[in-house]
Amino acid sequence: MIFEVWAPKATAVEVDVPNGRRPMSPGERGWWWAEVAEAGHGTRYAFVVDGDGPYPDPRSRRQPEGVFGPSAVYEHARFTWSDHEWKGRDLRGSVIYELHVGTFTGEGTFAAAAERLEHLVELCVDFVEIMPVAPVPGGRNWGYDGVDLYAVNETYGGPDGLKSFVDACHRAGIGVILDVVYNHLGPSGNFLRPFGPYFSGFAGSYWGEAVNLDGPGSDEVRRYFIGNAVQWLRDYHIDGLRLDAVHALHDKRARHLLAELSEEVDVLACSLGRPLTLIAESDLNDPRMVRPLEAGGLGMSAQWNDDVHHALHTAVSGESHGYYEDFADPSALVKVLTQGVLHDGGHSGFRGRTHGQPFTGVPGHRLIACLQNHDQIGNRPGGDRLPMSALKLGAGLLLTSPFTPMLFMGEEWGARTPFLFFSDHVEPALRESEGVRREREFDGFGYTWDAPDPSEEEAFLRSKLDWSELKEEENWSLLCWYRDLIALRKALPELSDPRLDRVRVEADPDGKWLIMWRGTVCVSVNFSPETLTLPPAGATVLLASDDPVASGPDGLRLPGQALAICRTIP
């Protein structure tokens, strides 16, 4: 077997295998190699650079002893797939379900998550989006502290566990999107620095040092991340990637990393014969993110849309602190439902400056919208979720909107378990200061910060879903509402129509009601506690969140905090 590693500044590199260290030979462009005949699948190894180490392989496919242990040879071809009939899934018209493997089930493994796929099939979602699975320090983490980016967290089931989960999803007709982090690496167990110029030398974001995408030696660094993306899509049969916080990718080259990645993924999709999806998390409100490469864009299939979340959250919760202050006026929800974003070049009070550009001509399916996600729940001190009354109204609007809707695990039944921020750093300094760092990150958001210590195991255990809640009538009723909404969305072409210029919305200036027209389908929402009579008159009620809902010549009589979907006569 041949071992390879990129270490352009090294004068000597050795590979450390069970039978001792072997010298490696320098090759082209800073690469070193060595042949070890007796090595094979499962062999533990590490690298020694100019006498320092041993360090894990930067492209380690497996870390069986965790981030501080040696790497292990992993041969992808040894896994037997059964998804040969899988032809992929298009993002258009789809519903996404986000989950965290460690808290989705009590066991917190890929195998246990696969056992719950029947629930997702009955819910009728099209993709599951799993939070990052790269190895992290300790036994619990959201995943954004990942290192060894080519490997898979062993506590979840390692590389074979992930493949088995993807295989099971495909057999169930569900695509898989993987959340990946390329804007920084975790603060613990990161051994890339001894090998080469992987970092730029300045703080790229609140979360860590910027990766080197445009400085000396950055050609191979870019290939490191693009190769990682290709690995998930090719070797793990993943259907798409969600790229974390791309606004924290510092790249001043004429051709941005995202454009280069998009082109590579398009080529791979042609080779594999199935669609591949790239979803950016971007705080820029820049439509170039989702414009095709040939139109001068960065070529992302879609991007997360915080503006829709913020407008929905404010409408159903009444909160207006922090970044919600810009969305307090009812007109904000009208604007995002018809134009995609609120911040399209105007002033943002929260930011204290103008922000964004118009998304004119961008189809709604390129904007991923949600009522809840891991950030918007987990970034609250108590990790608290929206109450059921808010979920009913919010889900009704989300799942009839022109965007690609995304749910967060447990939302569909009104899970009462929180989703807290948790970690398990092994270094005492990181462990003891984690809570302080977290509080500082959200300074000025208007929260009274009384969050539990994220390093305590209790924060992790409390975040696990309680599936027994489904036995309770109130939770089961909400689940049926979500199922019915998704079924109606898939049955009526008007509801999945992504053309924003076809959406008409009117709302009460005081925020008591909102009416959204999707062709001949009308969504009427009563946010107030009193019964209201709203348009349309004489329509056929297709679905309602509460009874009784009466449709007559004067309009639709809606009880307080209720939503109805009607069909009108063309």
Order of alpha helices (4+ residues) and beta strands (2+ residues): beta-beta-beta-beta-beta-beta-beta-beta-beta-alpha-alpha-alpha-beta-alpha-beta-beta-beta-alpha-beta-alpha-beta-beta-alpha-alpha-beta-beta-beta-alpha-alpha-beta-alpha-alpha-alpha-alpha-beta-beta-beta-beta-beta-beta-beta-beta
